[in-house]
Amino acid sequence: MPTVAESQTSTETDWVSRFADDVIAESERRAPGKPVVVASGLSPSGPIHLGNLREVMTPHL
């Protein structure tokens, strides 16, 4: 399975792709074959607004 950085077409990789690869490698070291779960901890403490969308979209992307 190619890493995030290897799937990029440019020769320069951004920090997010490198960090994602580090997280994937560490999760494989700790629990081989298990899925990586990213949670946002969504818990609005007031009226729902556009800022709440970030908490939902961060783990999605």
VMD Tcl script that draws the C-alpha trace (Angstrom):
set ca {
  {0.00 0.00 0.00}
  {1.56 3.35 -0.99}
  {1.96 5.98 1.67}
  {0.22 9.33 1.43}
  {3.47 11.01 0.37}
  {4.09 8.42 -2.38}
  {0.66 9.04 -3.88}
  {1.51 12.72 -4.48}
  {2.50 13.62 -8.04}
  {4.96 16.38 -7.14}
  {8.45 15.67 -5.88}
  {8.00 17.87 -2.82}
  {5.72 16.52 -0.11}
  {3.82 18.79 2.26}
  {4.05 18.42 6.03}
  {0.51 17.05 6.33}
  {1.29 14.09 4.06}
  {4.52 13.36 5.93}
  {2.69 13.54 9.26}
  {-0.07 11.23 7.97}
  {2.59 8.71 6.93}
  {4.19 8.92 10.39}
  {0.81 8.30 12.05}
  {0.10 5.33 9.78}
  {3.54 3.83 10.44}
  {3.18 4.27 14.21}
  {-0.30 2.72 14.22}
  {1.02 -0.28 12.27}
  {3.80 -0.65 14.81}
  {1.40 -0.51 17.77}
  {-1.51 -2.52 16.34}
  {-0.71 -4.19 13.01}
  {-3.69 -4.57 10.68}
  {-6.11 -2.55 12.80}
  {-7.82 0.58 11.41}
  {-6.73 4.09 12.36}
  {-9.67 5.91 13.98}
  {-9.74 9.71 14.08}
  {-12.39 11.36 16.26}
  {-13.19 15.04 16.61}
  {-14.88 15.03 20.00}
  {-17.79 17.01 18.62}
  {-19.69 18.53 21.51}
  {-21.30 21.89 20.78}
  {-21.68 23.97 23.90}
  {-23.97 26.54 22.36}
  {-25.80 27.33 19.16}
  {-24.60 25.36 16.14}
  {-22.63 27.60 13.74}
  {-20.25 27.23 10.80}
  {-17.28 26.82 13.16}
  {-18.74 23.48 14.28}
  {-18.27 22.19 10.74}
  {-14.49 22.17 11.29}
  {-14.82 19.57 14.05}
  {-16.75 17.30 11.71}
  {-14.57 17.86 8.63}
  {-11.13 17.54 10.29}
  {-11.32 13.77 10.81}
  {-13.09 13.33 7.47}
  {-10.26 14.89 5.49}
}
mol new
graphics top color blue
foreach p $ca { graphics top sphere $p radius 0.5 }
foreach p [lrange $ca 0 end-1] q [lrange $ca 1 end] { graphics top cylinder $p $q radius 0.2 }
display resetview
